[in-house]
Amino acid sequence: MDAMELLLTRSSGVKLTDPAPSDAEFEQILKAAVRAPDHGRLKPWRFLSIRGAGREKLGDLYVETALLASPHATPEALGRERDKALRAPLVVVVVARLSMLPNVKVPEVEQLLSAGAAAQNILLAAHALGYAAVWKTGDVAYNHHFKTGLGLAANEHIIGILFVGTRADAMGNKPGPDIAPFHSVWPA
Ligand SMILES: Cc1cc2nc3c(=O)[nH]c(=O)nc-3n(C[C@H](O)[C@H](O)[C@H](O)COP(=O)(O)O)c2cc1C
């Protein structure tokens, strides 16, 4: 697949199954991630990869987080939370690590955007290698218990929980949006 075809055909994997990218493939994916544009060369990101039994622990964390918010949640609702961790064989938490250095003038929003670009590179690299992925967040991404459970520090933010695997849905070739509403020539 050439690069334009790659860009024009990426779409989220709604249903994802085994196999996940191998360790060697994932290394390639991470190398693509850290090619993201990065104002000030701050490298304002880190990535947590979660596979196998790690996903069970992630499921526990989803359940604990849900219980803290809704102590009377039903077993069915908690089961749905646990299942979120099992959406795909590989889960990649993309963390924006905001610089704490007093001399850093790069605005926080630009550091968050850089981490977002890294996340997008992960989606595209996965697609290039024949896998599919979906970028999720949900309430947990902004939840203190969930974040500390994953070991995040106060200056760190979850900007994406990426689920990566092999596409098991039939939505791979959906057309992209019409560009007309999003573009104008300036000055008119
Ligand atoms: C920062 C961010 C967070 C997102 N969080 C969620 C989410 O929690 N749940 C969800 O269903 N989609 C979420 N999405 C949207 C999906 O990743 C996806 O882009 C959307 O469903 C459109 O599908 P497509 O990527 O195939 O065009 C998020 C997207 C971004 C950029």
PDBQT file of the ligand as one rigid body, heavy atoms in Angstrom, charges set to zero:
ROOT
HETATM    1  C1  LIG A 201      -9.250  12.066  21.367  1.00  0.00    +0.000 C 
HETATM    2  C2  LIG A 201     -10.268  11.087  20.844  1.00  0.00    +0.000 A 
HETATM    3  C3  LIG A 201     -11.020  10.349  21.734  1.00  0.00    +0.000 A 
HETATM    4  C4  LIG A 201     -12.001   9.458  21.282  1.00  0.00    +0.000 A 
HETATM    5  N1  LIG A 201     -12.701   8.735  22.202  1.00  0.00    +0.000 NA
HETATM    6  C5  LIG A 201     -13.660   7.894  21.779  1.00  0.00    +0.000 A 
HETATM    7  C6  LIG A 201     -14.382   7.116  22.720  1.00  0.00    +0.000 A 
HETATM    8  O1  LIG A 201     -14.153   7.173  23.922  1.00  0.00    +0.000 OA
HETATM    9  N2  LIG A 201     -15.351   6.307  22.244  1.00  0.00    +0.000 N 
HETATM   10  C7  LIG A 201     -15.629   6.209  20.903  1.00  0.00    +0.000 A 
HETATM   11  O2  LIG A 201     -16.530   5.453  20.532  1.00  0.00    +0.000 OA
HETATM   12  N3  LIG A 201     -14.939   6.910  19.994  1.00  0.00    +0.000 NA
HETATM   13  C8  LIG A 201     -13.951   7.748  20.392  1.00  0.00    +0.000 A 
HETATM   14  N4  LIG A 201     -13.234   8.463  19.478  1.00  0.00    +0.000 N 
HETATM   15  C9  LIG A 201     -13.607   8.386  18.026  1.00  0.00    +0.000 C 
HETATM   16  C10 LIG A 201     -13.107   7.132  17.333  1.00  0.00    +0.000 C 
HETATM   17  O3  LIG A 201     -11.735   6.912  17.599  1.00  0.00    +0.000 OA
HETATM   18  C11 LIG A 201     -13.260   7.229  15.793  1.00  0.00    +0.000 C 
HETATM   19  O4  LIG A 201     -12.393   8.170  15.263  1.00  0.00    +0.000 OA
HETATM   20  C12 LIG A 201     -14.668   7.571  15.360  1.00  0.00    +0.000 C 
HETATM   21  O5  LIG A 201     -15.541   6.575  15.813  1.00  0.00    +0.000 OA
HETATM   22  C13 LIG A 201     -14.769   7.719  13.822  1.00  0.00    +0.000 C 
HETATM   23  O6  LIG A 201     -14.392   6.548  13.197  1.00  0.00    +0.000 OA
HETATM   24  P1  LIG A 201     -13.242   6.527  12.080  1.00  0.00    +0.000 P 
HETATM   25  O7  LIG A 201     -11.940   6.723  12.808  1.00  0.00    +0.000 OA
HETATM   26  O8  LIG A 201     -13.381   5.189  11.430  1.00  0.00    +0.000 OA
HETATM   27  O9  LIG A 201     -13.529   7.646  11.125  1.00  0.00    +0.000 OA
HETATM   28  C14 LIG A 201     -12.223   9.323  19.899  1.00  0.00    +0.000 A 
HETATM   29  C15 LIG A 201     -11.440  10.039  18.990  1.00  0.00    +0.000 A 
HETATM   30  C16 LIG A 201     -10.466  10.918  19.459  1.00  0.00    +0.000 A 
HETATM   31  C17 LIG A 201      -9.630  11.685  18.461  1.00  0.00    +0.000 C 
ENDROOT
TORSDOF 0
